[in-house]
């Protein structure tokens, strides 16, 4: 298993934990990651993968948009 896949699964596990902790039904005993049905676990991992991909894409687009602007004090002025 690649490190990226391990990260995605850890992210999904954390997402599940905090989603349960912040839900209105938090007073009920929340299910541990191992007791989550495999289909639900696969959905959470897929959602985590998509969220990470979106974050990476947005960061890359932001970096690309800044590439065309000079840093303060480095702009070339003139005709």
N, C-alpha and C positions, 0 to 999 in steps of 0.2 A: 504494500500500500504506500503510495507516495505521500510526502509531507504535506502537499497541498490537499490531498484527500483527507488526511488526518485532521488538518486545520478546519476543513469544511465540516467534518463530523463533530468536532469540538464546538464549533460555532453553532451548529444546529442543537447540540445538547444544551449549551448555554441559553440559546433562544427559548427552548422548551422550558427550561428552569425559570427564566424570568417572566415568560408569558404566564406560567402558572402562578408565580408569586404575585403578579400584578392583576390577576383576574379577580372579579368579584367573588368567585367561589373559592378564594384562597384559604378560607377557613377550613374547607374540606381537605382531607389528606390528599396531597397531589401525588400523581403517579411518578415513580422514578423512571429514568430513561430506559432502563432495561425492561420495565413492565409496559412500555408503550408498544402497541402492535406494530409489527414490521412495516405494514403499508403506511402507517402514520409516520414512522421513523423515516422511511424513504421520502415521503412528501416533505418533511422538515429538512432533510439533507438537501433535497432539490431546491427548496426555497432558499436555504442558506447559500447554496452555490450561485443562484441567480442574484441574490442580494450582493454577494461579494463581487460578482462580475459587473453589476451595475455600479458599485462603488469604484471599482478599478477603471471602468470606462469613463465615468464622470471626472475622476482625477486626471486621467490621461487627456481628456478634452480640455480641462482647465489648464493643464500644463502647455498644451499646444496653443491655446489662445494667448497665453502670456509670452510665448516665444517671440512674437512679432513686435513686442514693445521693448524699447531700450530701458535699461535700468536707470534710475535717477542719476543725472550727471553724465551719462554716456551718450546722449542723443547727439547726432550730427546735425548741425543747423547750417543752412545755406541753400543756394539755388543751384 
